[in-house]
Structure formats: structure tokens, C-alpha cells
Amino acid sequence: MISAVLPTYNRAPLAFVSGEGSWLTAEDGSRYLDLGAGIAVNALGHAHPALVETLTAQAQKLWHVSNIYTIPEQERLAEMLVARTFADTVFFTNSGTEAAELAIKMARKHHYEAGQPERTQIIAVEGAFHGRSTGAIAAAGSEKMVKGYGPLMPGFTQVKWADHDAIRAAITDRTCAVIIEPIQGEGGIRVVPDQCLKGLRDLCDSTGTLLIFDEVQCGMGRSGKLFAHEWAGVTPDIMMVAKGIGGGFPLGAVLATEAAASGMTAGSHGSTYGGNPLGCAIGAKVTEIVSEPAFLDGVSQKAAQFRQGLEGLVASHPKVFEAVRGQGLILGLKCVVPNADVVKAGYARHILTVAAADNVLRLLPALNIPEADIAEALARLDATATDLENAL
Ligand SMILES: Cc1ncc(COP(=O)(O)O)c(C=O)c1O
């Protein structure tokens, strides 16, 4: 008999009742060190006092009014994001998938309004993940996600990851945009080299192609900069944000330049919940904290400590781990044994990690994880690897 919850996930037999910082407490009272942070969502850990206070205060005032009305909390968050990024304008969504949908629509509308309605083709890269809507699965195009869901939305091509020549060859006079994650998350924590992002920007500029960065997973401070593309010194025309921006409250956004957003006028897109007062009050608090230079420096410092320890684990457990990947606190351990086995063995050591493609173990801790918890995480990963070696 089908379960009451649609069985689309292979869930771990773990249920948590509360969380504090980088720790989760299970139903039996035992504590787990959380290196998954709800898949890069709980940027400030669990139950961060400032977020609890912001949520509680806003909940007592106003939750939702709809976008029929002016929403001061939404305007404030949009202005904060505009002030801190390349963007001139922002649309709020409830998830990364919805941000992907708007990014696709906005890019096509831009060319349509510019008198080039034939420019509809969007180039994505292999191993990408942009969400689970029909548009987002068509963009990423992996067999696993699209099988059985045809006919797929047309207008997408996938090229080899970080292959400049392949992207150049794929651009035609019908190309609308290139969409890429500066650091691939689900695809296995693959950092696009800075020179590739720079080359991509030049290529898009010279062909009038829009550049869309998907920073749903790698953005909001996770790389050690507010947005990962800042490391390369280039900016996109359109950017998708979600996950960390809400710190656990469902919130996403599409940021764009005025030129890229030129086709978006009243009635051209909408959302009932997107950008409601409750979500935006929380998003503003997260943004305020995460974008502080001292906070971002802290992410890089923690990342250096974590990474050094992980390199040590690779050296001491060559039968389990092969290499460290990533930037800032979006880190991956390329595994020798199946990554799912490492995740499972970690449960026995009360440490939570997330599997990714390419047999990578993802480590996405809260961005404010204390140094002592990083040391504890390394000790638990060490013990996990030893358990796996002993079982080989
Ligand atoms: C890079 C990227 N884009 C888009 C999405 C989709 O976001 P959501 O699950 O919030 O719809 C994800 C989710 O993992 C993601 O990692």
C-alpha cells in the first residue's frame, strides 16, 4: 500500500524534534552533528536567536497580504539585495525551482521584447541541477530526472561542464541564454574555474546571450563571498537564489539587471506567496547577518580549518576518500567506497552528511558553525571512515 506521504524519497529512519546551532536532536533524545544543514538551507544553523526573534515578531504583526499590495518588508529585502549585488531588480519566489522558472521566462521575454523572438534556446551544462519543474528538468536534462515525464519543454541543450569550446560551438543566433551553477551542488561540488566564468561572460557579451547564474546552493555566503561568482570578478545578467536566503523559511529570488528584466512588466509574472511579509522579514535578517564582511571572512576561516582536516582524512583513509572538492563551506569528499555507505555509516557516528552525484559526499554545514564543532565533525568523519575500512 502506498504510504500517506508520496514515496518519492528514500528517507533515512531518523526523525528530529529540535535543533540548536549545528546540532539536531532525534526523537530518542540523541544528538547529531548536522553537516547537511537541510541541504544548504540552514545558513545560520538551527533556531538562530535573531531569526527566531525576527520570525516571532513578524508573525505577531503580519504574515501574508499577497502581491496585490505594496509590501514594505519585500521592498526592504529587494533594496538590500540590489545594494549588495550586480542586480537592479528582484522578484521573490518560494523555492529555487520557481526561481529557475522565472529566470527562463525572463531570459526568453527579454529577447522577445527586443525583437528577436527566435532567440529561445537555453544552454545548460551536464550534471546541472536547477529544480524539479518541467522547465528545470528540461534545462538540466539528466535522464534520471526527465525519464517518463515527456514531452519535455523544448529549447534546451546541454554541453559538457566547464568546456568553453563546447559552449562557444553551441551558441547560435537562436541562443537566448546560458545557465550555469558557479559551483555545482547536486552534480558533485564542482567549482567552475574563474577563467571559465570570465570566458563565459565574454562569450555571452560578444553574442548578446544572457548569462544566468544559479546560486541557489552556492550563494548567500556559502562560498565565503556573498555570491560565489564574486570570486571570478564577473557578474551575471540574471541570478537565481533560494535555500540559504530564508535560513529555513521557504524563500527564493531572481535577481536581474534592468536590461535583462526589460521584458517583465505588470502581469507578465506572479506568485501568491512569493515575497510575503513573513518570508521577507526573515530573508532580510539572514541577508543582514550573512553579508557582513566579518561574517564572510569567518566562513573562509572556518572553511580553511575544515578543508585542512578533510585533506588529512583523505591522506589517512585512501580506501574511503579520494579527494576534497569545493570552496568555502560548500565542500565535497570524492569517495572511493559508495558515498551512500559513508552517509549511512555516519548516522551510526551521529554525523549527518548528504550524498551528491559523482560519488561525492557533500559537507554543507551552517555558515556559523563553531570551530569546536568542525573539530568534532572531523573526528566523527574519521571514526566513520575507520568503521568503513574495518568492514572492507
Ligand atoms: C543549484 C540548484 N538550483 C535549483 C534548486 C532547486 O531548488 P528548490 O529545491 O528550492 O526548488 C536546487 C536544489 O537543490 C539547487 O541546488
The ligand as an SDF file (V2000), in Angstrom:
LIG
                    3D

 16 16  0  0  0  0  0  0  0  0999 V2000
   21.5820   24.7530   -7.8180 C   0  0  0  0  0  0  0  0  0  0  0  0
   20.1470   24.4780   -7.5170 C   0  0  0  0  0  0  0  0  0  0  0  0
   19.1890   25.0610   -8.2430 N   0  0  0  0  0  0  0  0  0  0  0  0
   17.8930   24.8680   -8.0010 C   0  0  0  0  0  0  0  0  0  0  0  0
   17.4780   24.0370   -6.9780 C   0  0  0  0  0  0  0  0  0  0  0  0
   16.0230   23.8320   -6.7140 C   0  0  0  0  0  0  0  0  0  0  0  0
   15.6760   24.4580   -5.5290 O   0  0  0  0  0  0  0  0  0  0  0  0
   14.3670   24.0120   -4.7010 P   0  0  0  0  0  0  0  0  0  0  0  0
   14.5990   22.6160   -4.2450 O   0  0  0  0  0  0  0  0  0  0  0  0
   14.2830   25.0220   -3.5970 O   0  0  0  0  0  0  0  0  0  0  0  0
   13.2010   24.1270   -5.6170 O   0  0  0  0  0  0  0  0  0  0  0  0
   18.4400   23.4110   -6.1820 C   0  0  0  0  0  0  0  0  0  0  0  0
   18.0320   22.4850   -5.1100 C   0  0  0  0  0  0  0  0  0  0  0  0
   18.7770   21.6570   -4.6510 O   0  0  0  0  0  0  0  0  0  0  0  0
   19.8030   23.6230   -6.4620 C   0  0  0  0  0  0  0  0  0  0  0  0
   20.7580   23.0380   -5.7380 O   0  0  0  0  0  0  0  0  0  0  0  0
  1  2  1  0
  2  3  1  0
  2 15  2  0
  3  4  2  0
  4  5  1  0
  5  6  1  0
  5 12  2  0
  6  7  1  0
  7  8  1  0
  8  9  2  0
  8 10  1  0
  8 11  1  0
 12 13  1  0
 12 15  1  0
 13 14  2  0
 15 16  1  0
M  END
$$$$
